[in-house]
Amino acid sequence: MPRVRSIFLSDIHLGTRACQAERLVEFLREHAAEHIFLIGDIVDFWAMSRSICWKPSHNTVVQKLLRRARRGERVVLIPGNHDEALRDYCGVVFGDIEVASELVHETADGKRFLLIHGDQFDQVTRHHRWVAMLGDRAYDLLVRLNCWFSWGRRKLGISGYWSLAGYAKRKVKTALNFIFDFEESAVHQARERGLDGVICGHIHWATIREIDGLHYVNCGDWVDSCTAIVEHFDGRLELIHWGAPQAAGRDAAAALETAEV
């Protein structure tokens, strides 16, 4: 099992059918760490207000995180907009898991990063909640449709993972503009605080890149892309696409179960 200094995860969306908790369990089994940072939308209270899908694998994720916290790994939960109810408990420790509104993390090579979910940089979520919730349902539909595409590609013998939601983000100009505006707002916040960069989530668009001399890092999600950021012991940050090979290999039963809702 490879050991890393830190693991950064966001947008797991436990409690929904789209959550790929099984993949996350596999990832956690393969990566030991000193720090685990859960950067928002870990549990999807928005979706659970409509319907709840809590599979045994969702329990396994929670149990594994609690167990690792008890064994001495530092586990910090930074709530997002989908689990914003937990923001009332910032400063509290639940089962050895810290809850914080945001955090400044210093990497092994001395860089200081703002850890924050990122809905604070999303003007739609902040000021037009109903539009954000409508967009959330549309994204969920794309992810479910993608299960059919993945199954069809597998039956046709087409290898590799293709994301319908990711394709839409790349091709729709307004989506790209939203992503760019979000990234610039996040980096601006880090610069205002005199930090070296920001590590966030929210937009389900994993990346590590430099913007105007600062580091912008997004963890991605465990709904569509199954991505995580890890910090190695030399301070180097790496983006891991854990779900890509596995997602294309889902069987027909899993695709049907997801698409039937």
Accessible surface in RSA format (square Angstrom, percent):
REM  Atomic radii and reference values for relative SASA: ProtOr
REM  Chains: A
REM  Algorithm: Lee & Richards
REM  Probe-radius: 1.40
REM  Slices: 20
REM RES _ NUM      All-atoms   Total-Side   Main-Chain    Non-polar    All polar
REM                ABS   REL    ABS   REL    ABS   REL    ABS   REL    ABS   REL
RES MET A   1   147.42  76.3  74.19  49.1  73.23 174.4  66.46  56.5  80.97 107.3
RES PRO A   2    73.82  53.8  61.28  55.9  12.55  45.6  73.07  60.3   0.75   4.7
RES ARG A   3   127.93  53.7 107.41  54.8  20.52  48.9  49.13  67.1  78.80  47.8
RES VAL A   4     4.28   2.8   4.21   3.8   0.07   0.2   4.28   3.7   0.00   0.0
RES ARG A   5    49.79  20.9  49.79  25.4   0.00   0.0   1.94   2.6  47.86  29.0
RES SER A   6     0.00   0.0   0.00   0.0   0.00   0.0   0.00   0.0   0.00   0.0
RES ILE A   7     0.00   0.0   0.00   0.0   0.00   0.0   0.00   0.0   0.00   0.0
RES PHE A   8     0.00   0.0   0.00   0.0   0.00   0.0   0.00   0.0   0.00   0.0
RES LEU A   9     0.00   0.0   0.00   0.0   0.00   0.0   0.00   0.0   0.00   0.0
RES SER A  10     0.26   0.2   0.00   0.0   0.26   0.6   0.00   0.0   0.26   0.4
RES ASP A  11     0.04   0.0   0.04   0.0   0.00   0.0   0.00   0.0   0.04   0.0
RES ILE A  12     0.03   0.0   0.03   0.0   0.00   0.0   0.03   0.0   0.00   0.0
RES HIS A  13     9.27   5.1   9.27   6.4   0.00   0.0   7.45   7.7   1.82   2.1
RES LEU A  14     1.10   0.6   1.10   0.8   0.00   0.0   1.10   0.8   0.00   0.0
RES GLY A  15     0.40   0.5   0.00   N/A   0.40   0.5   0.00   0.0   0.40   0.9
RES THR A  16    15.30  10.9  11.37  11.5   3.93   9.4  14.65  19.7   0.65   1.0
RES ARG A  17    74.41  31.2  66.47  33.9   7.94  18.9   4.20   5.7  70.21  42.6
RES ALA A  18     7.20   6.6   2.03   3.1   5.17  11.8   4.81   6.8   2.38   6.3
RES CYS A  19     4.91   3.7   0.00   0.0   4.91  11.5   0.00   0.0   4.91   5.3
RES GLN A  20     6.93   3.9   6.00   4.4   0.93   2.2   3.11   6.6   3.82   2.9
RES ALA A  21     0.07   0.1   0.07   0.1   0.00   0.0   0.07   0.1   0.00   0.0
RES GLU A  22    70.62  40.5  67.24  50.9   3.38   8.0  40.46  78.2  30.17  24.6
RES ARG A  23    44.13  18.5  44.13  22.5   0.00   0.0   0.16   0.2  43.97  26.6
RES LEU A  24     0.16   0.1   0.16   0.1   0.00   0.0   0.16   0.1   0.00   0.0
RES VAL A  25     8.19   5.4   8.19   7.4   0.00   0.0   8.19   7.1   0.00   0.0
RES GLU A  26    54.38  31.2  52.45  39.7   1.93   4.6  27.32  52.9  27.06  22.1
RES PHE A  27     0.00   0.0   0.00   0.0   0.00   0.0   0.00   0.0   0.00   0.0
RES LEU A  28     1.57   0.9   0.02   0.0   1.55   3.9   0.02   0.0   1.55   4.2
RES ARG A  29   131.72  55.3 124.68  63.6   7.05  16.8  39.39  53.8  92.34  56.0
RES GLU A  30    79.54  45.7  79.54  60.2   0.00   0.0  14.00  27.1  65.54  53.5
RES HIS A  31    14.17   7.7  14.17   9.8   0.00   0.0   5.25   5.4   8.92  10.4
RES ALA A  32    17.09  15.7  16.73  25.8   0.37   0.8  17.09  24.1   0.00   0.0
RES ALA A  33     0.00   0.0   0.00   0.0   0.00   0.0   0.00   0.0   0.00   0.0
RES GLU A  34    68.32  39.2  61.94  46.9   6.38  15.2  18.39  35.6  49.93  40.8
RES HIS A  35    34.94  19.1  34.94  24.3   0.00   0.0  31.07  32.0   3.88   4.5
RES ILE A  36     0.00   0.0   0.00   0.0   0.00   0.0   0.00   0.0   0.00   0.0
RES PHE A  37     0.07   0.0   0.07   0.0   0.00   0.0   0.07   0.0   0.00   0.0
RES LEU A  38     4.72   2.6   4.72   3.4   0.00   0.0   4.72   3.3   0.00   0.0
RES ILE A  39     0.00   0.0   0.00   0.0   0.00   0.0   0.00   0.0   0.00   0.0
RES GLY A  40     0.00   0.0   0.00   N/A   0.00   0.0   0.00   0.0   0.00   0.0
RES ASP A  41     2.08   1.5   2.08   2.1   0.00   0.0   0.00   0.0   2.08   2.1
RES ILE A  42     8.92   5.1   8.92   6.6   0.00   0.0   8.92   6.4   0.00   0.0
RES VAL A  43    25.02  16.5  25.02  22.7   0.00   0.0  25.02  21.7   0.00   0.0
RES ASP A  44     5.44   3.8   5.44   5.4   0.00   0.0   0.00   0.0   5.44   5.4
RES PHE A  45    76.25  38.1  70.22  43.5   6.04  15.7  70.65  42.8   5.61  16.0
RES TRP A  46    12.40   5.0   9.64   4.7   2.75   6.5  12.40   6.6   0.00   0.0
RES ALA A  47    13.53  12.4  12.47  19.2   1.06   2.4  12.47  17.6   1.06   2.8
RES MET A  48    41.14  21.3  31.02  20.5  10.12  24.1  31.40  26.7   9.74  12.9
RES SER A  49    91.16  77.0  46.71  62.3  44.46 102.4  48.66 103.6  42.50  59.5
RES ARG A  50    88.79  37.3  51.04  26.0  37.74  89.9  37.60  51.4  51.18  31.0
RES SER A  51    73.97  62.5  62.19  83.0  11.78  27.1  46.86  99.8  27.11  38.0
RES ILE A  52   113.90  64.8  79.64  59.3  34.26  82.6  80.38  57.9  33.52  91.0
RES CYS A  53    21.13  16.0  16.28  18.2   4.85  11.4  12.40  31.4   8.73   9.4
RES TRP A  54    90.94  36.5  59.61  28.9  31.33  73.6  57.01  30.4  33.93  55.0
RES LYS A  55    46.61  22.7  44.02  27.0   2.60   6.2  27.26  24.5  19.35  20.6
RES PRO A  56   111.51  81.3 106.59  97.2   4.92  17.9 109.78  90.6   1.73  10.8
RES SER A  57    16.30  13.8  10.96  14.6   5.34  12.3  14.35  30.6   1.96   2.7
RES HIS A  58     0.48   0.3   0.48   0.3   0.00   0.0   0.00   0.0   0.48   0.6
RES ASN A  59    68.04  46.9  67.36  65.1   0.68   1.6   6.60  15.9  61.43  59.4
RES THR A  60    43.82  31.2  43.72  44.3   0.10   0.2  21.76  29.2  22.06  33.4
RES VAL A  61     0.00   0.0   0.00   0.0   0.00   0.0   0.00   0.0   0.00   0.0
RES VAL A  62    51.81  34.1  50.82  46.0   0.99   2.4  51.69  44.9   0.12   0.3
RES GLN A  63    93.99  52.6  92.27  67.4   1.73   4.1  27.17  57.8  66.82  50.7
RES LYS A  64    31.64  15.4  31.49  19.3   0.14   0.3   4.43   4.0  27.21  29.0
RES LEU A  65     6.87   3.8   6.87   4.9   0.00   0.0   6.87   4.8   0.00   0.0
RES LEU A  66    51.04  28.4  51.04  36.5   0.00   0.0  51.04  35.8   0.00   0.0
RES ARG A  67    85.03  35.7  85.03  43.3   0.00   0.0  17.78  24.3  67.25  40.8
RES ARG A  68    20.25   8.5  20.10  10.2   0.15   0.4  15.44  21.1   4.81   2.9
RES ALA A  69     7.97   7.3   0.01   0.0   7.96  18.1   0.01   0.0   7.96  21.1
RES ARG A  70   148.82  62.5 117.40  59.8  31.42  74.8  52.03  71.1  96.79  58.7
RES ARG A  71   183.94  77.2 145.48  74.2  38.46  91.6  57.32  78.3 126.61  76.7
RES GLY A  72    65.79  81.1   0.00   N/A  65.79  81.1  36.36  99.8  29.42  65.9
RES GLU A  73    29.89  17.2  23.81  18.0   6.08  14.5  11.32  21.9  18.57  15.2
RES ARG A  74    88.01  37.0  81.27  41.4   6.75  16.1  35.70  48.8  52.31  31.7
RES VAL A  75     0.52   0.3   0.00   0.0   0.52   1.3   0.00   0.0   0.52   1.4
RES VAL A  76     0.13   0.1   0.13   0.1   0.00   0.0   0.13   0.1   0.00   0.0
RES LEU A  77    20.36  11.3  20.36  14.6   0.00   0.0  20.36  14.3   0.00   0.0
RES ILE A  78     0.34   0.2   0.34   0.2   0.00   0.0   0.34   0.2   0.00   0.0
RES PRO A  79     0.80   0.6   0.05   0.0   0.75   2.7   0.05   0.0   0.75   4.7
RES GLY A  80     0.00   0.0   0.00   N/A   0.00   0.0   0.00   0.0   0.00   0.0
RES ASN A  81     5.40   3.7   5.40   5.2   0.00   0.0   2.21   5.3   3.18   3.1
RES HIS A  82    13.30   7.3  12.76   8.9   0.54   1.4   1.07   1.1  12.23  14.2
RES ASP A  83     0.00   0.0   0.00   0.0   0.00   0.0   0.00   0.0   0.00   0.0
RES GLU A  84    61.35  35.2  55.40  41.9   5.96  14.2  23.03  44.5  38.32  31.3
RES ALA A  85    56.67  52.1  47.74  73.7   8.93  20.3  55.42  78.1   1.25   3.3
RES LEU A  86    39.61  22.1  39.61  28.3   0.00   0.0  39.61  27.8   0.00   0.0
RES ARG A  87    72.55  30.5  58.83  30.0  13.72  32.7  35.27  48.2  37.28  22.6
RES ASP A  88   125.23  87.7  90.28  89.9  34.95  82.6  25.38  59.7  99.85  99.6
RES TYR A  89   105.04  49.0 104.77  59.6   0.27   0.7  56.72  42.6  48.32  59.6
RES CYS A  90    45.30  34.3  20.99  23.4  24.30  57.1  19.97  50.6  25.33  27.3
RES GLY A  91    72.25  89.1   0.00   N/A  72.25  89.1  39.40 108.1  32.85  73.6
RES VAL A  92    62.30  41.0  57.93  52.4   4.37  10.5  61.77  53.7   0.53   1.4
RES VAL A  93    88.50  58.2  65.21  59.0  23.29  56.1  65.21  56.7  23.29  63.2
RES PHE A  94    97.61  48.8  94.34  58.4   3.27   8.5  97.18  58.9   0.43   1.2
RES GLY A  95    47.46  58.5   0.00   N/A  47.46  58.5  32.70  89.7  14.76  33.1
RES ASP A  96    78.94  55.3  63.00  62.7  15.94  37.7  10.57  24.9  68.37  68.2
RES ILE A  97    20.86  11.9  20.86  15.5   0.00   0.0  20.86  15.0   0.00   0.0
RES GLU A  98    56.65  32.5  56.65  42.9   0.00   0.0  20.74  40.1  35.92  29.3
RES VAL A  99     5.86   3.9   2.61   2.4   3.25   7.8   2.61   2.3   3.25   8.8
RES ALA A 100    19.99  18.4  17.84  27.5   2.15   4.9  19.99  28.2   0.00   0.0
RES SER A 101    62.92  53.2  56.59  75.5   6.33  14.6  31.01  66.0  31.91  44.7
RES GLU A 102    56.16  32.2  46.52  35.2   9.64  22.9  15.76  30.5  40.40  33.0
RES LEU A 103    37.23  20.7  32.50  23.2   4.73  11.9  37.23  26.1   0.00   0.0
RES VAL A 104    68.38  45.0  42.67  38.6  25.71  61.9  42.67  37.1  25.71  69.7
RES HIS A 105    11.65   6.4   8.51   5.9   3.13   8.0   5.15   5.3   6.49   7.6
RES GLU A 106    95.65  54.9  87.70  66.4   7.95  18.9  24.33  47.1  71.32  58.2
RES THR A 107     4.00   2.8   0.62   0.6   3.38   8.1   0.62   0.8   3.38   5.1
RES ALA A 108    48.50  44.6  11.53  17.8  36.97  84.1  17.50  24.6  31.00  82.1
RES ASP A 109    71.36  50.0  35.08  34.9  36.28  85.8  33.57  79.0  37.79  37.7
RES GLY A 110    38.74  47.8   0.00   N/A  38.74  47.8  21.33  58.5  17.41  39.0
RES LYS A 111    73.08  35.7  72.36  44.4   0.72   1.7  41.14  37.0  31.94  34.0
RES ARG A 112    99.98  42.0  99.98  51.0   0.00   0.0  28.33  38.7  71.66  43.4
RES PHE A 113     2.78   1.4   2.78   1.7   0.00   0.0   2.78   1.7   0.00   0.0
RES LEU A 114     0.00   0.0   0.00   0.0   0.00   0.0   0.00   0.0   0.00   0.0
RES LEU A 115     0.00   0.0   0.00   0.0   0.00   0.0   0.00   0.0   0.00   0.0
RES ILE A 116     6.27   3.6   6.27   4.7   0.00   0.0   6.27   4.5   0.00   0.0
RES HIS A 117     0.15   0.1   0.10   0.1   0.05   0.1   0.10   0.1   0.05   0.1
RES GLY A 118     0.00   0.0   0.00   N/A   0.00   0.0   0.00   0.0   0.00   0.0
RES ASP A 119    10.04   7.0  10.04  10.0   0.00   0.0   0.00   0.0  10.04  10.0
RES GLN A 120    61.08  34.2  54.55  39.9   6.52  15.5  43.58  92.8  17.50  13.3
RES PHE A 121    20.22  10.1  11.00   6.8   9.22  24.0  13.21   8.0   7.01  20.1
RES ASP A 122     8.44   5.9   8.41   8.4   0.03   0.1   0.03   0.1   8.41   8.4
RES GLN A 123    99.53  55.7  97.02  70.9   2.51   6.0  59.97 127.6  39.56  30.0
RES VAL A 124    55.29  36.4  55.15  49.9   0.14   0.3  55.27  48.0   0.02   0.1
RES THR A 125    19.41  13.8  11.26  11.4   8.15  19.4   7.75  10.4  11.66  17.6
RES ARG A 126   136.14  57.2 100.79  51.4  35.35  84.2  20.88  28.5 115.26  69.9
RES HIS A 127   112.16  61.3  81.93  56.9  30.23  77.3  60.93  62.8  51.23  59.6
RES HIS A 128    98.06  53.6  95.71  66.5   2.35   6.0  58.76  60.6  39.30  45.7
RES ARG A 129   108.99  45.8 104.02  53.0   4.97  11.8  54.66  74.7  54.33  32.9
RES TRP A 130   176.81  71.0 167.89  81.3   8.92  20.9 154.26  82.3  22.55  36.6
RES VAL A 131    54.21  35.7  53.05  48.0   1.16   2.8  53.05  46.1   1.16   3.1
RES ALA A 132    15.69  14.4   5.10   7.9  10.59  24.1  10.97  15.5   4.72  12.5
RES MET A 133    55.12  28.5  54.80  36.3   0.32   0.8  37.95  32.3  17.17  22.7
RES LEU A 134   110.88  61.7 107.44  76.9   3.44   8.6 109.83  77.1   1.05   2.8
RES GLY A 135    38.46  47.4   0.00   N/A  38.46  47.4  33.03  90.6   5.43  12.2
RES ASP A 136    26.90  18.8  19.42  19.3   7.48  17.7   9.20  21.6  17.71  17.7
RES ARG A 137   130.30  54.7 123.35  62.9   6.95  16.5  38.02  52.0  92.27  55.9
RES ALA A 138    55.58  51.1  48.22  74.4   7.36  16.7  54.42  76.6   1.15   3.1
RES TYR A 139    38.47  18.0  36.53  20.8   1.94   5.0  36.73  27.6   1.74   2.2
RES ASP A 140    29.39  20.6  28.52  28.4   0.87   2.1  10.23  24.1  19.16  19.1
RES LEU A 141   103.24  57.5 101.48  72.6   1.76   4.4 102.94  72.3   0.30   0.8
RES LEU A 142    50.55  28.2  50.55  36.2   0.00   0.0  50.55  35.5   0.00   0.0
RES VAL A 143     7.58   5.0   6.75   6.1   0.83   2.0   6.86   6.0   0.72   2.0
RES ARG A 144    46.06  19.3  45.87  23.4   0.20   0.5   7.59  10.4  38.47  23.3
RES LEU A 145    74.10  41.3  73.87  52.8   0.23   0.6  73.94  51.9   0.16   0.4
RES ASN A 146     5.82   4.0   5.82   5.6   0.00   0.0   1.64   3.9   4.18   4.0
RES CYS A 147     5.28   4.0   2.25   2.5   3.03   7.1   1.51   3.8   3.76   4.1
RES TRP A 148    96.64  38.8  92.10  44.6   4.55  10.7  84.29  44.9  12.35  20.0
RES PHE A 149    96.60  48.3  90.62  56.1   5.98  15.6  95.69  58.0   0.91   2.6
RES SER A 150     6.78   5.7   4.70   6.3   2.09   4.8   4.33   9.2   2.45   3.4
RES TRP A 151    70.63  28.3  70.45  34.1   0.18   0.4  70.56  37.6   0.07   0.1
RES GLY A 152    24.07  29.7   0.00   N/A  24.07  29.7  23.92  65.6   0.14   0.3
RES ARG A 153    57.11  24.0  56.14  28.6   0.97   2.3  15.41  21.1  41.69  25.3
RES ARG A 154   108.80  45.7  91.91  46.9  16.89  40.2  24.87  34.0  83.93  50.9
RES LYS A 155   133.76  65.3 100.47  61.6  33.29  79.3  51.08  46.0  82.69  88.1
RES LEU A 156   141.24  78.7 110.39  79.0  30.86  77.6 115.30  81.0  25.94  69.8
RES GLY A 157    66.02  81.4   0.00   N/A  66.02  81.4  35.76  98.1  30.26  67.8
RES ILE A 158    79.25  45.1  70.12  52.2   9.14  22.0  74.34  53.5   4.92  13.3
RES SER A 159   102.24  86.4  80.48 107.4  21.76  50.1  51.97 110.7  50.26  70.4
RES GLY A 160    42.98  53.0   0.00   N/A  42.98  53.0  35.78  98.2   7.20  16.1
RES TYR A 161    54.33  25.4  20.53  11.7  33.80  87.9  17.93  13.5  36.40  44.9
RES TRP A 162    75.82  30.4  72.61  35.1   3.20   7.5  59.48  31.7  16.33  26.5
RES SER A 163    17.87  15.1  14.09  18.8   3.78   8.7  14.09  30.0   3.78   5.3
RES LEU A 164    26.85  15.0  26.85  19.2   0.00   0.0  26.85  18.9   0.00   0.0
RES ALA A 165     2.16   2.0   1.34   2.1   0.81   1.9   1.44   2.0   0.72   1.9
RES GLY A 166     8.33  10.3   0.00   N/A   8.33  10.3   7.99  21.9   0.34   0.8
RES TYR A 167    92.18  43.0  92.18  52.4   0.00   0.0  53.09  39.9  39.10  48.2
RES ALA A 168    26.59  24.5  23.52  36.3   3.08   7.0  26.50  37.3   0.09   0.2
RES LYS A 169    31.75  15.5  31.46  19.3   0.29   0.7  29.08  26.2   2.67   2.8
RES ARG A 170   113.03  47.5 101.75  51.9  11.28  26.9  47.28  64.6  65.74  39.8
RES LYS A 171   138.21  67.4 108.77  66.7  29.44  70.1  53.16  47.8  85.05  90.6
RES VAL A 172    72.88  48.0  69.12  62.6   3.76   9.1  72.88  63.3   0.00   0.0
RES LYS A 173   155.01  75.6 149.28  91.6   5.74  13.7  93.52  84.2  61.50  65.5
RES THR A 174   102.39  72.8  95.46  96.8   6.94  16.5  80.75 108.5  21.65  32.7
RES ALA A 175    26.71  24.6  19.95  30.8   6.76  15.4  26.45  37.3   0.26   0.7
RES LEU A 176    48.60  27.1  48.60  34.8   0.00   0.0  48.60  34.1   0.00   0.0
RES ASN A 177    67.02  46.2  65.76  63.6   1.26   3.0  20.24  48.7  46.78  45.2
RES PHE A 178    72.26  36.2  67.14  41.6   5.11  13.3  71.50  43.3   0.76   2.2
RES ILE A 179     4.32   2.5   4.32   3.2   0.00   0.0   4.32   3.1   0.00   0.0
RES PHE A 180    96.84  48.5  96.34  59.7   0.50   1.3  96.73  58.6   0.11   0.3
RES ASP A 181    88.19  61.8  85.53  85.1   2.65   6.3  27.24  64.1  60.95  60.8
RES PHE A 182     2.36   1.2   0.40   0.2   1.96   5.1   1.90   1.2   0.46   1.3
RES GLU A 183     3.72   2.1   3.72   2.8   0.00   0.0   0.11   0.2   3.61   2.9
RES GLU A 184   104.31  59.9  98.19  74.3   6.12  14.6  30.39  58.8  73.91  60.3
RES SER A 185    46.10  39.0  37.33  49.8   8.76  20.2  15.68  33.4  30.42  42.6
RES ALA A 186     0.00   0.0   0.00   0.0   0.00   0.0   0.00   0.0   0.00   0.0
RES VAL A 187     2.63   1.7   2.63   2.4   0.00   0.0   2.63   2.3   0.00   0.0
RES HIS A 188    99.84  54.6  99.05  68.8   0.79   2.0  64.66  66.6  35.18  40.9
RES GLN A 189    53.29  29.8  53.29  38.9   0.00   0.0   1.74   3.7  51.55  39.1
RES ALA A 190     0.00   0.0   0.00   0.0   0.00   0.0   0.00   0.0   0.00   0.0
RES ARG A 191   101.30  42.5  88.85  45.3  12.44  29.6  56.12  76.7  45.17  27.4
RES GLU A 192   119.85  68.8  84.71  64.1  35.13  83.7  20.14  39.0  99.70  81.4
RES ARG A 193    99.03  41.6  70.71  36.0  28.32  67.4  39.46  53.9  59.57  36.1
RES GLY A 194    61.19  75.5   0.00   N/A  61.19  75.5  36.77 100.9  24.42  54.7
RES LEU A 195    12.18   6.8   2.82   2.0   9.36  23.5   3.44   2.4   8.74  23.5
RES ASP A 196    57.50  40.3  53.38  53.1   4.12   9.7   5.89  13.9  51.61  51.5
RES GLY A 197     0.17   0.2   0.00   N/A   0.17   0.2   0.17   0.5   0.00   0.0
RES VAL A 198     0.00   0.0   0.00   0.0   0.00   0.0   0.00   0.0   0.00   0.0
RES ILE A 199     0.00   0.0   0.00   0.0   0.00   0.0   0.00   0.0   0.00   0.0
RES CYS A 200     0.00   0.0   0.00   0.0   0.00   0.0   0.00   0.0   0.00   0.0
RES GLY A 201     0.00   0.0   0.00   N/A   0.00   0.0   0.00   0.0   0.00   0.0
RES HIS A 202    23.47  12.8  12.02   8.4  11.45  29.3   8.74   9.0  14.73  17.1
RES ILE A 203    12.19   6.9   2.52   1.9   9.67  23.3   9.36   6.7   2.83   7.7
RES HIS A 204    24.49  13.4  15.90  11.1   8.59  22.0  10.38  10.7  14.12  16.4
RES TRP A 205    60.59  24.3  58.63  28.4   1.96   4.6  41.87  22.3  18.72  30.4
RES ALA A 206    24.00  22.1   2.49   3.8  21.51  48.9   2.49   3.5  21.51  57.0
RES THR A 207    24.70  17.6  22.83  23.1   1.86   4.4   8.12  10.9  16.57  25.1
RES ILE A 208    63.39  36.1  38.80  28.9  24.59  59.3  38.80  27.9  24.59  66.7
RES ARG A 209    97.99  41.1  88.10  44.9   9.89  23.6  45.97  62.8  52.03  31.5
RES GLU A 210   113.14  65.0  89.32  67.6  23.81  56.7  25.68  49.7  87.46  71.4
RES ILE A 211    18.64  10.6  14.69  10.9   3.95   9.5  18.64  13.4   0.00   0.0
RES ASP A 212   117.32  82.2  83.26  82.9  34.05  80.5  29.46  69.3  87.85  87.6
RES GLY A 213    53.37  65.8   0.00   N/A  53.37  65.8  24.76  68.0  28.61  64.1
RES LEU A 214    23.23  12.9  23.23  16.6   0.00   0.0  23.23  16.3   0.00   0.0
RES HIS A 215    51.28  28.0  51.28  35.6   0.00   0.0  28.95  29.8  22.33  26.0
RES TYR A 216     0.01   0.0   0.01   0.0   0.00   0.0   0.00   0.0   0.01   0.0
RES VAL A 217     0.15   0.1   0.15   0.1   0.00   0.0   0.15   0.1   0.00   0.0
RES ASN A 218     0.00   0.0   0.00   0.0   0.00   0.0   0.00   0.0   0.00   0.0
RES CYS A 219     0.09   0.1   0.00   0.0   0.09   0.2   0.00   0.0   0.09   0.1
RES GLY A 220     0.00   0.0   0.00   N/A   0.00   0.0   0.00   0.0   0.00   0.0
RES ASP A 221     0.41   0.3   0.41   0.4   0.00   0.0   0.00   0.0   0.41   0.4
RES TRP A 222     0.00   0.0   0.00   0.0   0.00   0.0   0.00   0.0   0.00   0.0
RES VAL A 223     7.67   5.0   6.89   6.2   0.78   1.9   6.89   6.0   0.78   2.1
RES ASP A 224    10.67   7.5   8.96   8.9   1.71   4.0   0.83   2.0   9.83   9.8
RES SER A 225    28.10  23.7  24.62  32.9   3.48   8.0  24.80  52.8   3.30   4.6
RES CYS A 226     0.01   0.0   0.01   0.0   0.00   0.0   0.01   0.0   0.00   0.0
RES THR A 227     0.28   0.2   0.11   0.1   0.17   0.4   0.11   0.2   0.17   0.3
RES ALA A 228     0.00   0.0   0.00   0.0   0.00   0.0   0.00   0.0   0.00   0.0
RES ILE A 229     0.00   0.0   0.00   0.0   0.00   0.0   0.00   0.0   0.00   0.0
RES VAL A 230     0.44   0.3   0.44   0.4   0.00   0.0   0.44   0.4   0.00   0.0
RES GLU A 231     0.00   0.0   0.00   0.0   0.00   0.0   0.00   0.0   0.00   0.0
RES HIS A 232    40.96  22.4  40.89  28.4   0.08   0.2  28.43  29.3  12.53  14.6
RES PHE A 233   100.39  50.2  80.57  49.9  19.82  51.6  81.10  49.2  19.28  55.2
RES ASP A 234    93.72  65.7  71.78  71.4  21.94  51.9  48.10 113.2  45.63  45.5
RES GLY A 235     5.20   6.4   0.00   N/A   5.20   6.4   0.00   0.0   5.20  11.7
RES ARG A 236   128.81  54.1 119.61  61.0   9.20  21.9  65.48  89.5  63.33  38.4
RES LEU A 237    31.05  17.3  12.46   8.9  18.59  46.7  12.46   8.8  18.59  50.0
RES GLU A 238    63.78  36.6  60.54  45.8   3.24   7.7  17.28  33.4  46.50  38.0
RES LEU A 239    44.04  24.5  25.74  18.4  18.30  46.0  25.74  18.1  18.30  49.3
RES ILE A 240    27.31  15.5  24.60  18.3   2.72   6.5  27.31  19.7   0.00   0.0
RES HIS A 241   103.62  56.6  84.47  58.7  19.15  49.0  61.20  63.1  42.42  49.4
RES TRP A 242    52.88  21.2  49.92  24.2   2.96   7.0  51.46  27.4   1.42   2.3
RES GLY A 243     1.25   1.5   0.00   N/A   1.25   1.5   1.25   3.4   0.00   0.0
RES ALA A 244    33.84  31.1  33.09  51.1   0.75   1.7  33.79  47.6   0.05   0.1
RES PRO A 245   100.05  72.9  74.83  68.2  25.22  91.7  85.47  70.6  14.58  90.6
RES GLN A 246    59.31  33.2  46.79  34.2  12.52  29.8  32.21  68.6  27.10  20.6
RES ALA A 247     3.16   2.9   2.92   4.5   0.24   0.5   2.92   4.1   0.24   0.6
RES ALA A 248    17.28  15.9  15.45  23.8   1.83   4.2  15.66  22.1   1.62   4.3
RES GLY A 249    44.68  55.1   0.00   N/A  44.68  55.1  23.99  65.8  20.69  46.3
RES ARG A 250    48.98  20.6  41.05  20.9   7.94  18.9  21.00  28.7  27.98  17.0
RES ASP A 251    76.59  53.6  73.84  73.5   2.75   6.5  27.48  64.7  49.11  49.0
RES ALA A 252    30.01  27.6  27.82  42.9   2.19   5.0  28.00  39.4   2.01   5.3
RES ALA A 253    70.33  64.7  59.77  92.2  10.56  24.0  63.74  89.8   6.58  17.4
RES ALA A 254    36.88  33.9  32.26  49.8   4.62  10.5  35.59  50.1   1.29   3.4
RES ALA A 255     0.81   0.7   0.81   1.3   0.00   0.0   0.81   1.1   0.00   0.0
RES LEU A 256    79.88  44.5  79.88  57.1   0.01   0.0  79.88  56.1   0.00   0.0
RES GLU A 257    76.82  44.1  72.67  55.0   4.16   9.9  28.80  55.7  48.02  39.2
RES THR A 258    10.59   7.5   9.96  10.1   0.63   1.5   2.11   2.8   8.48  12.8
RES ALA A 259    29.51  27.1   6.62  10.2  22.89  52.1   8.02  11.3  21.49  56.9
RES GLU A 260   137.08  78.7 100.06  75.7  37.03  88.2  42.95  83.1  94.14  76.9
RES VAL A 261    87.98  57.9  39.47  35.7  48.51 116.9  66.69  57.9  21.29  57.7
END  Absolute sums over single chains surface
CHAIN  1 A    11900.3       9649.9       2250.4       6763.6       5136.7
END  Absolute sums over all chains
TOTAL         11900.3       9649.9       2250.4       6763.6       5136.7
